[in-house]
C-alpha cells in the first residue's frame, strides 16, 4: 500500500477512535473517591496503610491500565480510577480544548514565560476535564530533520530543551496534574520504532540525550516519566535497568513513577525487574496470569510487584490526585485561554528571508494580492497523533487575510492543485503586486508512527519555482514541524516565513505578521541545512525514512522485536545539529538560533565581572542591546561558550544562556547572564561523571550560532 494513502487511513482511524472514546468515556463522569485512610497521616503513613490492606490481585490491577487511558480503581480502598490524556499542545483525548502551537513552534519562541503560560492553561483544562495525568511533555532531541514527531519536541539543543521544559512542567503541576516526560530515551526517529535499536555511547547520552530529562525531573519536579518504544544499546527501553533504575532513580534521585508508552512492553519479567511501574493502555504483559505464573516459577519476586505499587501510590498521594473533584468549566476559560494561545503563537514564527524589506505588506495602499498553495485553505494547525488537538475553531490563512485587508486591497484566491497552473491563472499571478504562497506539510507527513521525506510532497517545490518565475514578489509561508529541502528555490523568493503549526490561531497570526500588526520574533530551534548529506546523523539513519507499511506500525510479538531489531548507530556522537555544522565549518541554509525581525538590534559593551572563575563561584556577563530600528520588537540574545583547551574533542561552541527581551525604538537594555562551573563541564566516560578542566574559555554573544556579535575570555582555575 502506498505510504501517503496508508498515512491518510491511519490518521482517519486514529481521529475517529479518539472522537468515539471522548464520547463514550469521560473523566468528568467518574465517581470521586477519597482513600480510606486516616487523612492526618503523612504520605508515608498513608502508603503503608493502603499497601498493607491491598491483596495481590489489587496490586496487579493497579500496575496496568484499562479502557485505553484509565488507571484501575480499587473502590474497596477508596482509590478511584485516574485518567490520562495526551499531550503537549493541549488536552487531546476528551473533546475540544485550547489548541496551542506545536511544541517545536513554542521552542522557536525561546521564551520560558511562554512555556509556563501554556503549562498553566493545560493544567487548568486537565482539571476542568477530570484528567489527572498528562502524557507530556515530549523532549526528544531533534537528531534528524525527518523524524515524524519532531514537531512534538523542543529542538536540537539540550540546553534550550532543558530551559523550556522546566517552566512547562511547573505550570502544569501547579494545578495538581502529573506530567510524564517522554520518550525516555533516544526515540529520535519514529520509523519502525518498535524494532529500532539506538546505539549510543555513554558521553553522548549524558551530554545530548539525557539533559532535558534530567532537568525535567530535578528542576521541573516531573512526577512521571514515559519510556520509549525503541531499544537502547540492544535492550528495549521499557526493560532497560540501566535507564530506569541506575540512571533515573539512583543517579537522578527520581521518586515518581515510570509509565510505558502505549503497547511498548515486550515481556513481563524484563520491565518488572528494570523498574517499569505501569503498563498502558491495558493489561497484556502485567496480567494476573503472566505475573502469577512467573511468581510460581520463581522468576520474579513479590517484592518487584510491591516496588511498582509503592511508586504509584507515592506519586498519586503526593500529587493529591485521589479525591480531587473536577474544577471549573471549560467554557469559563475558553475566551481567555484563546487570547493567551494567540499571544503564544505570535512569538513562534521565524522570518527566514525578507529581501528589500518586502514585508510587512502595507494595508493602506492600493494593491492586488494573489493567495494560493496547498496550505492556504485549509491551513494545518498541528502534526498528527498524540499531539494533535481538536480546537473549538480555526481560521485558514485565506480567511484570516480576507479579514485583515482593507478596501484598498484586491484579494484573489487560486485553488491550484499541485503545480498545475492554468494559463488564465498564470496571467492573474503575473498581474499581482504580491503573491502569498502557502506550502509545506501537514499531519499526513508530520505525525506519529512514521518519518517523512525531506522534500515537500505534491510537487510543491516545482510550484514555488513556477510561481516566482511568474511573479518575483512571491512570499512563501511554510508550515512544517522541522527543516525541509529549500535549496532549489530559496534564492529565488524574496521572503519566507516559517510558521510551523500554530494551533487554533494559525491563520490569524500568519496574517498579522504578513501585514505588520505583529513583528516576528521567533528563532530557529534547529539547523536548516542546504544539502541532505550535510547532516552528520544522516550517515547513520535509515535510507528511506518515509517508507511505510503496517508491519512498521502495529505491535507484533515480543520474539519478533527482540531478535529482529535493526541498529541506528549514533556515530556522530555529541556533534548534533549546530555543533556539527559549526565545528566542521559547514554552511547551513539557516543556522540554529536564526530569525529576522522588522526592526534591527545592535549589540554593545560586553563586560565580564572577572577574567577568572573558580569552583563554587559564578561569573556575570553583561551586554547592552539597543533597538536601532523604527518599530518595537523582541530579540533573543544568545550566549555560547567555547572551550579553548580541552583534553577531549568538544564542539566549536555550545549554547549556555539566552534571554528574550522587548525593546521600543531607540531603547537600550542590559542583559545579564551567570556562568558557573557546571556550564563548562563535559562528560568523561572514563570516570563516568562530569568533569571541568582548568583552562581558557571564550564567551560568545550573538543573534544565532553563526552570527556572533561580541566575544570575551576568562580562565577557569
C-alpha positions as CSV (number, residue, x, y, z in Angstrom):
1,X,0.0,0.0,0.0
2,X,1.4,3.4,-0.9
3,X,2.7,5.4,2.0
4,X,0.6,8.5,1.6
5,X,-2.7,6.5,1.4
6,X,-1.7,4.4,4.4
7,X,-0.9,7.6,6.4
8,X,-4.3,9.0,5.5
9,X,-6.1,5.9,6.5
10,X,-4.2,5.6,9.8
11,X,-4.8,9.3,10.6
12,X,-8.5,9.0,9.9
13,X,-8.8,5.8,12.0
14,X,-7.0,7.5,15.0
15,X,-9.1,10.6,14.7
16,X,-12.3,8.5,14.7
17,X,-11.1,6.4,17.6
18,X,-10.3,9.4,19.7
19,X,-13.7,11.0,18.9
20,X,-15.5,7.8,19.9
21,X,-13.5,7.5,23.0
22,X,-14.3,11.1,24.0
23,X,-18.0,10.5,23.5
24,X,-18.2,7.1,25.4
25,X,-15.7,7.7,28.2
26,X,-15.2,10.9,30.1
27,X,-13.4,11.5,33.4
28,X,-16.0,14.1,34.4
29,X,-18.4,11.2,34.8
30,X,-16.0,9.4,37.2
31,X,-17.1,8.8,40.8
32,X,-14.9,10.8,43.1
33,X,-13.4,8.7,45.9
34,X,-11.3,9.5,48.9
35,X,-8.7,7.0,50.0
36,X,-9.9,5.0,53.0
37,X,-7.1,6.0,55.3
38,X,-6.6,8.4,58.2
39,X,-6.1,11.8,56.4
40,X,-4.0,13.0,59.3
41,X,-1.2,10.5,58.5
42,X,1.8,11.8,56.5
43,X,2.3,10.4,53.0
44,X,4.5,7.5,54.1
45,X,1.9,6.6,56.7
46,X,-0.9,6.6,54.1
47,X,1.2,4.5,51.7
48,X,2.0,2.0,54.5
49,X,-1.7,1.7,55.5
50,X,-3.1,1.3,51.9
51,X,-0.3,-1.0,50.8
52,X,-0.8,-3.2,53.9
53,X,-4.5,-3.6,53.0
54,X,-4.0,-4.5,49.4
55,X,-4.3,-8.0,48.1
56,X,-2.0,-9.4,45.4
57,X,-4.8,-9.2,42.9
58,X,-5.4,-5.5,43.7
59,X,-1.7,-4.8,43.4
60,X,-1.6,-6.4,39.9
61,X,-4.8,-4.4,38.9
62,X,-3.1,-1.1,39.9
63,X,0.1,-1.6,37.8
64,X,-1.8,-1.9,34.4
65,X,-4.2,0.4,32.6
66,X,-7.7,-0.1,31.4
67,X,-10.0,1.4,28.9
68,X,-7.2,3.0,26.8
69,X,-6.5,6.0,29.1
70,X,-7.6,4.8,32.6
71,X,-5.7,3.6,35.6
72,X,-7.6,1.0,37.5
73,X,-9.7,1.9,40.5
74,X,-9.7,-0.1,43.8
75,X,-13.1,1.0,45.3
76,X,-12.6,-1.1,48.4
77,X,-9.8,1.1,49.4
78,X,-11.2,4.4,48.1
79,X,-8.8,4.6,45.2
80,X,-10.7,6.0,42.2
81,X,-10.0,5.4,38.5
82,X,-7.5,8.0,37.3
83,X,-7.4,9.3,33.7
84,X,-4.6,10.2,31.4
85,X,-4.6,12.4,28.4
86,X,-2.2,13.4,25.6
87,X,-0.3,15.7,25.1
88,X,2.0,18.8,25.0
89,X,-0.1,21.2,22.9
90,X,-3.4,20.7,24.6
91,X,-5.7,18.1,26.3
92,X,-6.1,15.7,23.4
93,X,-8.4,12.9,24.4
94,X,-11.6,14.3,25.8
95,X,-13.2,16.6,23.2
96,X,-12.4,20.1,22.2
97,X,-9.9,22.3,24.1
98,X,-7.5,25.1,23.6
99,X,-5.2,24.1,20.8
100,X,-1.7,25.6,21.3
101,X,1.1,26.0,18.9
102,X,3.1,22.8,18.3
103,X,6.0,22.3,20.8
104,X,8.6,22.9,18.1
105,X,6.9,26.3,17.4
106,X,6.9,27.1,21.1
107,X,10.6,26.2,21.2
108,X,11.1,28.8,18.4
109,X,9.7,31.5,20.8
110,X,12.9,30.9,23.0
111,X,10.7,32.2,25.8
112,X,10.4,30.5,29.2
113,X,7.4,32.6,30.1
114,X,5.6,31.3,27.1
115,X,6.1,27.7,28.2
116,X,4.9,28.4,31.7
117,X,1.7,30.1,30.4
118,X,1.0,27.1,28.2
119,X,1.6,24.6,31.0
120,X,-0.6,26.7,33.3
121,X,-3.6,26.6,31.0
122,X,-3.2,23.0,30.1
123,X,-3.1,22.2,33.8
124,X,-6.3,24.1,34.3
125,X,-8.0,22.4,31.4
126,X,-6.9,19.0,32.7
127,X,-8.6,19.8,36.0
128,X,-11.7,21.0,34.1
129,X,-11.9,17.7,32.2
130,X,-11.1,15.4,35.1
131,X,-7.7,14.4,33.8
132,X,-5.0,13.6,36.5
133,X,-2.1,12.6,34.3
134,X,-0.8,14.5,31.3
135,X,1.1,12.3,28.8
136,X,3.6,15.1,28.1
137,X,5.8,17.0,27.5
138,X,7.8,15.4,24.8
139,X,11.5,16.3,24.9
140,X,13.4,14.0,22.4
141,X,16.2,15.7,20.7
142,X,15.9,16.8,17.0
143,X,18.6,14.5,15.6
144,X,17.4,14.2,12.0
145,X,15.1,16.6,10.2
146,X,12.7,13.9,9.0
147,X,11.6,12.4,12.3
148,X,7.8,12.4,12.1
149,X,7.5,13.6,15.7
150,X,10.0,16.5,15.6
151,X,7.0,18.9,15.8
152,X,6.2,17.5,19.2
153,X,9.6,18.2,20.7
154,X,11.8,21.2,21.6
155,X,14.6,21.2,19.0
156,X,18.2,20.1,18.6
157,X,19.9,21.6,21.7
158,X,19.8,20.0,25.1
159,X,20.2,23.3,27.0
160,X,17.4,25.0,25.1
161,X,15.1,22.0,25.7
162,X,16.0,21.9,29.4
163,X,15.3,25.5,29.9
164,X,11.9,25.4,28.2
165,X,10.6,22.1,29.6
166,X,11.1,23.1,33.3
167,X,8.6,26.0,33.3
168,X,6.1,24.0,31.3
169,X,6.1,21.2,33.8
170,X,5.8,23.6,36.7
171,X,2.9,25.3,35.0
172,X,1.0,22.0,34.6
173,X,1.8,20.5,38.0
174,X,0.9,23.7,39.9
175,X,-2.7,22.5,39.3
176,X,-2.2,19.1,40.9
177,X,-1.7,17.4,37.5
178,X,1.1,14.8,37.0
179,X,3.3,15.2,33.9
180,X,5.1,12.3,32.3
181,X,8.1,13.5,30.3
182,X,8.7,11.4,27.2
183,X,10.0,9.4,25.4
184,X,12.9,8.1,27.6
185,X,15.2,7.8,25.6
186,X,16.7,8.2,22.1
187,X,13.4,7.8,20.3
188,X,14.7,10.2,17.7
189,X,13.0,8.6,14.8
190,X,9.5,7.1,14.5
191,X,10.4,4.8,11.6
192,X,9.7,1.2,12.7
193,X,10.1,2.4,16.3
194,X,9.3,-1.0,18.0
195,X,12.4,-2.5,16.3
196,X,14.9,0.3,16.0
197,X,18.0,-0.1,18.2
198,X,19.6,3.2,19.1
199,X,23.4,2.6,19.6
200,X,24.7,5.5,21.6
201,X,27.9,5.9,23.6
202,X,27.9,7.0,27.3
203,X,29.2,10.5,26.8
204,X,26.7,11.3,24.0
205,X,23.8,10.1,26.2
206,X,24.8,12.3,29.1
207,X,25.7,15.4,27.0
208,X,22.9,15.3,24.4
209,X,20.0,13.0,25.1
210,X,19.8,12.9,28.9
211,X,20.0,16.6,30.0
212,X,16.4,17.6,29.2
213,X,15.0,14.6,31.1
214,X,17.3,15.2,34.0
215,X,16.2,18.9,34.1
216,X,12.6,17.9,33.9
217,X,13.0,15.7,37.0
218,X,15.4,17.5,39.1
219,X,14.5,21.1,38.3
220,X,11.0,20.8,37.0
221,X,9.9,18.2,39.5
222,X,8.0,16.0,37.0
223,X,6.3,13.2,38.9
224,X,6.2,10.8,35.9
225,X,8.3,9.7,33.0
226,X,7.4,7.6,30.0
227,X,9.7,5.1,28.4
228,X,10.1,4.8,24.6
229,X,9.4,2.0,22.2
230,X,12.9,1.6,20.8
231,X,15.8,-0.4,22.1
232,X,18.9,1.4,23.6
233,X,22.1,-0.4,23.1
234,X,20.3,-3.7,22.5
235,X,17.7,-3.5,25.3
236,X,14.2,-2.2,24.9
237,X,13.8,1.0,27.0
238,X,10.8,-0.5,28.8
239,X,13.0,-3.2,30.3
240,X,16.3,-1.3,30.4
241,X,17.5,-1.4,34.0
242,X,20.4,1.0,33.3
243,X,17.9,3.6,32.3
244,X,15.0,3.0,34.7
245,X,16.9,2.2,37.8
246,X,20.6,3.0,37.6
247,X,20.3,6.4,35.9
248,X,16.7,7.5,36.7
249,X,16.4,6.5,40.3
250,X,20.0,6.1,41.6
251,X,21.8,8.9,39.8
252,X,19.0,11.4,39.4
253,X,17.0,10.6,42.6
254,X,13.7,10.2,40.8
255,X,10.9,9.2,43.2
256,X,7.9,9.3,40.8
257,X,6.5,6.6,38.5
258,X,7.5,5.1,35.2
259,X,4.8,4.6,32.7
260,X,5.1,2.6,29.4
261,X,4.3,4.1,26.1
262,X,1.2,2.6,24.6
263,X,2.0,-1.1,23.8
264,X,5.7,-0.6,24.4
265,X,6.1,-3.7,26.6
266,X,7.6,-6.8,25.0
267,X,7.8,-9.1,28.0
268,X,6.7,-9.3,31.7
269,X,9.8,-10.2,33.5
270,X,12.1,-7.6,31.9
271,X,10.1,-4.5,32.7
272,X,9.3,-5.6,36.3
273,X,12.9,-6.2,37.0
274,X,14.1,-3.0,35.3
275,X,11.6,-0.7,37.2
276,X,8.7,0.0,34.9
277,X,5.7,0.7,37.2
278,X,2.7,0.9,34.9
279,X,1.8,-0.9,31.7
280,X,-0.5,1.0,29.3
281,X,-3.0,1.1,27.8
282,X,-4.4,-2.1,29.1
283,X,-3.3,-5.4,30.7
284,X,-1.2,-7.6,28.5
285,X,2.2,-8.4,30.0
286,X,1.3,-7.2,33.5
287,X,-1.7,-9.6,33.6
288,X,-2.7,-11.7,36.5
289,X,-1.9,-14.9,34.6
290,X,1.5,-13.9,33.5
291,X,2.6,-12.5,36.8
292,X,1.3,-15.3,38.9
293,X,2.9,-17.8,36.6
294,X,6.3,-16.1,36.9
295,X,5.9,-15.8,40.7
296,X,5.1,-19.5,40.9
297,X,8.2,-20.3,38.8
298,X,10.4,-18.1,41.0
299,X,11.4,-15.9,38.0
300,X,10.2,-12.7,39.7
301,X,9.6,-11.9,43.4
302,X,6.6,-10.3,45.0
303,X,9.0,-7.6,46.1
304,X,9.1,-6.4,42.5
305,X,5.4,-6.0,42.4
306,X,5.4,-4.2,45.7
307,X,8.0,-1.7,44.5
308,X,5.8,-0.9,41.5
309,X,2.8,-0.4,43.6
310,X,4.6,1.8,46.2
311,X,6.0,4.0,43.4
312,X,2.5,4.5,42.1
313,X,0.9,5.2,45.5
314,X,3.7,7.6,46.5
315,X,3.3,9.6,43.3
316,X,-0.5,9.7,43.3
317,X,-0.8,10.6,47.0
318,X,2.0,13.3,46.8
319,X,0.2,14.8,43.8
320,X,-3.2,14.7,45.6
321,X,-5.0,13.2,42.6
322,X,-7.3,11.0,44.6
323,X,-10.5,12.6,45.8
324,X,-9.9,15.7,43.7
325,X,-13.1,17.0,42.1
326,X,-13.4,18.4,38.6
327,X,-12.5,22.1,38.9
328,X,-14.2,24.7,36.8
329,X,-15.9,24.6,33.4
330,X,-14.0,24.8,30.2
331,X,-16.4,27.4,28.7
332,X,-15.4,29.7,31.6
333,X,-11.8,29.5,30.4
334,X,-12.4,29.4,26.6
335,X,-12.1,33.1,25.5
336,X,-9.4,34.0,28.0
337,X,-7.4,30.9,27.0
338,X,-7.8,31.7,23.3
339,X,-6.3,35.1,23.8
340,X,-3.2,33.6,25.6
341,X,-2.9,30.9,22.9
342,X,-2.8,33.6,20.3
343,X,-0.2,35.6,22.3
344,X,1.9,32.4,22.4
345,X,1.6,31.8,18.7
346,X,2.6,35.4,17.9
347,X,6.1,34.7,19.3
348,X,6.7,31.5,17.3
349,X,7.0,32.1,13.5
350,X,10.5,32.6,12.2
351,X,11.1,35.1,9.4
352,X,13.8,33.4,7.3
353,X,14.1,35.8,4.4
354,X,12.9,39.4,3.8
355,X,14.9,40.8,0.9
356,X,14.5,44.5,0.4
357,X,12.0,44.6,3.3
358,X,9.2,43.3,1.1
359,X,7.4,42.5,4.4
360,X,5.4,43.7,6.1
361,X,2.7,44.4,3.4
362,X,1.1,47.8,3.5
363,X,-2.6,47.6,4.1
364,X,-3.1,51.3,3.3
365,X,-2.1,51.2,-0.4
366,X,-3.9,50.1,-3.5
367,X,-2.7,46.6,-4.4
368,X,-3.6,43.3,-5.8
369,X,-2.7,40.2,-3.8
370,X,-3.0,36.6,-5.0
371,X,-3.1,33.8,-2.5
372,X,-2.6,30.2,-3.3
373,X,-1.0,26.9,-2.2
374,X,-2.0,23.7,-0.5
375,X,-1.9,25.1,3.0
376,X,-3.7,28.4,2.3
377,X,-7.1,26.9,2.8
378,X,-7.4,24.9,5.0
379,X,-4.2,25.7,7.0
380,X,-2.8,22.8,9.1
381,X,-2.9,23.6,12.8
382,X,-0.9,20.6,14.1
383,X,1.0,17.5,13.2
384,X,-0.7,14.1,13.7
385,X,-1.0,11.6,16.5
386,X,-0.9,12.2,20.2
387,X,0.0,15.9,19.9
388,X,-2.9,16.7,17.6
389,X,-5.6,18.7,19.4
390,X,-9.2,19.3,18.5
391,X,-9.7,23.1,18.7
392,X,-13.0,24.9,19.0
393,X,-12.4,26.8,15.8
394,X,-9.7,27.9,13.4
395,X,-9.2,30.3,10.6
396,X,-7.2,29.4,7.5
397,X,-4.6,31.8,6.1
398,X,-7.1,32.7,3.3
399,X,-9.9,33.5,5.8
400,X,-7.5,35.5,8.0
401,X,-6.1,37.6,5.2
402,X,-9.6,38.3,4.0
403,X,-10.4,39.6,7.4
404,X,-7.2,41.6,7.6
405,X,-7.1,43.5,4.3
406,X,-8.9,46.8,3.8
407,X,-10.8,48.3,0.9
408,X,-7.6,49.2,-0.9
409,X,-6.6,45.6,-1.4
410,X,-8.0,43.3,-4.1
411,X,-7.5,39.7,-3.0
412,X,-7.7,36.8,-5.4
413,X,-7.7,33.1,-4.3
414,X,-6.5,30.5,-6.8
415,X,-7.2,26.9,-5.7
416,X,-4.3,25.4,-7.7
417,X,-3.6,21.6,-7.3
418,X,0.0,20.5,-7.1
419,X,2.0,22.5,-9.7
420,X,-0.7,22.8,-12.4
421,X,-1.0,26.4,-13.2
422,X,-3.6,27.2,-16.0
423,X,-2.8,29.9,-18.5
424,X,-5.6,32.1,-17.0
425,X,-4.2,31.6,-13.5
426,X,-0.7,32.5,-14.8
427,X,-1.9,35.8,-16.0
428,X,-3.5,36.6,-12.7
429,X,-0.3,35.7,-10.9
430,X,1.7,37.9,-13.2
431,X,-0.6,40.8,-12.7
432,X,-0.5,40.8,-8.9
433,X,1.6,43.1,-6.8
434,X,2.3,40.3,-4.4
435,X,1.7,36.6,-4.2
436,X,1.2,34.8,-0.9
437,X,2.1,31.1,-1.5
438,X,1.3,28.8,1.5
439,X,3.0,25.5,1.2
440,X,4.5,22.8,3.4
441,X,3.5,19.7,5.3
442,X,0.5,18.5,7.4
443,X,-0.4,15.7,9.8
444,X,-0.1,13.3,6.9
445,X,3.7,13.9,6.9
446,X,4.5,15.2,10.3
447,X,2.9,12.6,12.5
448,X,3.3,9.7,15.0
449,X,4.4,6.2,13.8
450,X,6.4,7.3,10.8
451,X,9.1,9.5,9.5
452,X,8.8,11.7,6.4
453,X,10.7,12.9,3.3
454,X,13.0,15.9,3.4
455,X,11.4,17.4,0.4
456,X,7.8,18.7,0.3
457,X,5.1,16.4,-1.3
458,X,2.6,17.2,-4.0
459,X,5.2,18.9,-6.3
460,X,5.2,22.0,-4.1
461,X,8.9,22.7,-4.8
462,X,8.0,22.9,-8.5
463,X,5.0,25.1,-7.8
464,X,7.2,27.6,-5.9
465,X,9.6,27.9,-8.8
466,X,6.8,28.3,-11.3
467,X,5.1,31.0,-9.3
468,X,8.2,33.0,-8.6
469,X,9.1,32.9,-12.3
470,X,5.8,34.4,-13.0
471,X,5.9,37.0,-10.2
472,X,9.2,37.7,-8.3
473,X,7.2,39.4,-5.4
474,X,6.3,36.0,-4.1
475,X,6.1,35.5,-0.3
476,X,6.3,31.9,0.9
477,X,4.6,30.8,4.0
478,X,5.9,27.4,5.2
479,X,4.1,25.1,7.5
480,X,6.4,22.3,8.8
481,X,7.4,20.6,12.0
482,X,11.1,20.8,11.1
483,X,13.5,21.5,8.4
484,X,12.8,20.7,4.8
485,X,14.6,20.9,1.5
486,X,14.7,24.5,0.2
487,X,17.9,24.8,-1.8
488,X,16.2,24.6,-5.2
489,X,14.0,27.7,-4.7
490,X,15.2,29.6,-1.6
491,X,17.4,32.0,-3.5
492,X,14.6,32.9,-5.9
493,X,12.0,34.1,-3.4
494,X,12.3,37.4,-1.5
495,X,10.5,36.4,1.7
496,X,10.0,33.2,3.6
497,X,8.0,32.9,6.9
498,X,8.4,29.5,8.7
499,X,5.1,29.3,10.7
500,X,5.3,25.7,11.9
501,X,1.9,24.7,13.3
502,X,0.3,27.4,15.3
503,X,-2.8,25.7,16.7
504,X,-6.2,27.3,16.7
505,X,-4.7,30.8,15.8
506,X,-2.6,29.6,12.8
507,X,-4.2,31.7,10.0
508,X,-4.8,34.8,12.2
509,X,-1.2,35.1,13.4
510,X,0.3,34.5,10.0
511,X,-1.9,37.3,8.5
512,X,-0.9,39.6,11.4
513,X,2.8,39.1,10.7
514,X,2.4,39.4,6.9
515,X,0.7,42.8,7.3
516,X,2.8,44.1,10.1
517,X,0.5,44.0,13.1
518,X,2.9,41.7,14.7
519,X,6.7,41.9,14.5
520,X,8.1,38.3,14.1
521,X,10.5,37.3,16.9
522,X,10.9,33.5,16.5
523,X,14.4,31.9,16.3
524,X,15.1,28.5,14.8
525,X,15.4,25.8,17.5
526,X,17.2,23.6,14.9
527,X,19.6,24.0,12.0
528,X,18.3,24.1,8.4
529,X,20.8,22.5,6.0
530,X,21.4,23.2,2.4
531,X,22.0,19.6,1.5
532,X,20.7,16.3,2.9
533,X,24.2,14.9,3.4
534,X,25.3,17.9,5.4
535,X,23.7,16.3,8.5
536,X,26.2,14.1,10.2
537,X,23.4,12.0,11.6
538,X,22.1,11.1,8.1
539,X,25.1,8.8,7.5
540,X,23.7,6.6,10.3
541,X,20.0,6.7,9.6
542,X,17.6,4.6,7.6
543,X,17.9,5.0,3.8
544,X,14.2,5.6,3.1
545,X,12.6,7.1,6.2
546,X,9.2,7.8,4.6
547,X,8.6,4.2,3.6
548,X,5.6,2.9,5.4
549,X,3.8,-0.4,6.0
550,X,1.6,-1.8,8.7
551,X,4.5,-4.0,9.9
552,X,6.4,-0.8,10.8
553,X,3.5,0.5,12.9
554,X,1.4,-2.3,14.5
555,X,3.0,-4.0,17.6
556,X,3.8,-7.7,17.0
557,X,5.2,-10.4,19.1
558,X,7.9,-9.9,21.6
559,X,10.1,-12.5,19.9
560,X,9.9,-10.6,16.6
561,X,11.1,-7.4,18.1
562,X,13.7,-8.9,20.4
563,X,15.5,-10.9,17.7
564,X,14.8,-8.8,14.6
565,X,15.8,-5.3,15.6
566,X,17.9,-3.1,13.3
567,X,20.6,-0.7,14.5
568,X,20.7,3.1,14.2
569,X,24.3,4.0,15.2
570,X,24.7,7.5,16.6
571,X,28.3,7.6,15.4
572,X,28.2,11.4,15.2
573,X,28.3,11.4,18.9
574,X,27.9,14.8,20.5
575,X,28.1,16.6,17.1
576,X,24.4,17.0,16.7
577,X,22.9,20.0,14.8
578,X,24.8,23.2,15.0
579,X,27.6,21.5,17.0
580,X,28.4,19.5,13.8
581,X,27.9,22.4,11.4
582,X,29.9,24.9,13.3
583,X,32.7,22.5,14.2
584,X,33.1,21.2,10.7
585,X,32.7,24.7,9.0
586,X,29.6,23.6,7.1
587,X,27.5,26.5,5.9
588,X,23.8,25.9,6.7
589,X,20.9,27.3,4.9
590,X,19.8,28.9,8.1
591,X,21.7,28.4,11.4
592,X,20.4,27.4,14.8
593,X,19.0,30.4,16.6
594,X,18.4,32.4,13.4
595,X,15.4,34.6,12.8
596,X,14.8,38.1,11.3
597,X,12.8,41.0,12.6
598,X,11.1,44.1,11.1
599,X,13.4,46.2,13.2
600,X,17.2,46.0,13.9
601,X,19.2,45.5,17.1
602,X,22.8,46.4,17.9
603,X,25.0,44.7,20.5
604,X,27.5,46.7,22.5
605,X,29.6,46.9,25.6
606,X,30.2,43.3,26.6
607,X,31.7,43.0,30.1
608,X,32.7,40.2,32.4
609,X,32.7,40.5,36.1
610,X,36.1,38.8,36.2
611,X,38.6,37.2,33.9
612,X,38.8,34.2,36.3
613,X,36.3,31.7,37.5
614,X,36.8,29.0,40.2
615,X,34.8,26.3,41.9
616,X,31.7,27.3,43.8
617,X,31.7,30.8,42.1
618,X,29.8,32.4,39.3
619,X,30.9,34.8,36.6
620,X,28.5,37.6,35.5
621,X,28.3,38.5,31.8
622,X,26.6,41.8,30.8
623,X,25.8,43.1,27.3
624,X,23.8,46.2,26.1
625,X,21.2,45.6,23.4
626,X,19.7,48.6,21.5
627,X,16.7,48.7,19.2
628,X,18.2,50.7,16.4
629,X,15.2,50.4,14.1
630,X,11.9,52.2,13.7
631,X,9.5,49.9,15.4
632,X,9.2,47.9,18.6
633,X,10.4,44.3,18.6
634,X,11.8,41.4,20.6
635,X,15.3,40.0,20.4
636,X,16.7,36.7,21.6
637,X,20.2,37.3,23.0
638,X,22.2,34.1,22.9
639,X,25.3,33.2,24.9
640,X,27.6,30.4,23.7
641,X,30.8,29.0,25.4
642,X,33.8,27.7,23.7
643,X,36.4,25.6,25.4
644,X,39.8,26.8,24.1
645,X,42.0,24.0,25.6
646,X,40.1,20.7,26.3
647,X,41.7,17.2,26.6
648,X,38.7,15.8,24.7
649,X,37.1,16.9,21.5
650,X,34.4,19.4,22.1
651,X,32.1,21.3,19.8
652,X,33.1,24.7,18.4
653,X,30.6,26.3,20.7
654,X,27.6,25.3,22.9
655,X,24.6,27.3,24.0
656,X,24.7,28.1,27.7
657,X,22.4,31.0,28.1
658,X,19.6,33.0,26.3
659,X,17.2,35.8,27.2
660,X,14.3,37.2,25.2
661,X,13.8,41.0,25.6
662,X,11.3,43.5,24.2
663,X,12.6,46.9,23.1
664,X,11.0,50.0,21.7
665,X,12.8,52.1,19.0
666,X,15.9,53.7,20.5
667,X,15.6,51.8,23.8
668,X,18.6,50.0,25.3
669,X,18.5,47.2,27.9
670,X,21.3,45.4,29.7
671,X,21.1,41.6,29.5
672,X,22.8,39.7,32.2
673,X,23.9,36.0,32.3
674,X,25.5,34.0,35.0
675,X,28.1,31.4,34.2
676,X,29.0,28.7,36.8
677,X,31.4,25.7,36.6
678,X,28.6,23.3,35.5
679,X,28.3,25.3,32.3
680,X,31.9,24.4,31.5
681,X,31.7,20.7,32.2
682,X,31.9,17.8,29.8
683,X,31.1,14.1,30.5
684,X,34.1,11.9,30.9
685,X,33.2,8.3,30.1
686,X,36.4,7.0,31.8
687,X,35.3,8.3,35.2
688,X,31.6,8.0,34.4
689,X,31.0,11.6,35.6
690,X,31.1,15.2,34.6
691,X,34.4,17.0,34.6
692,X,35.6,20.6,34.5
693,X,39.2,21.2,33.4
694,X,41.3,24.3,34.1
695,X,41.9,26.4,31.1
696,X,40.6,29.3,28.9
697,X,37.1,29.7,27.7
698,X,35.5,32.1,25.3
699,X,32.2,33.9,25.9
700,X,30.4,34.4,22.6
701,X,27.3,36.7,22.4
702,X,25.2,36.6,19.2
703,X,22.0,36.5,17.3
704,X,22.5,32.9,16.3
705,X,25.1,30.1,16.4
706,X,26.7,31.6,13.3
707,X,26.2,35.4,13.9
708,X,28.4,36.2,16.9
709,X,28.5,39.9,17.7
710,X,30.7,40.1,20.7
711,X,33.2,37.9,22.5
712,X,35.4,37.8,25.6
713,X,37.6,35.3,27.5
714,X,38.1,34.1,31.1
715,X,40.1,31.4,32.7
716,X,38.8,28.6,34.9
717,X,41.2,27.9,37.8
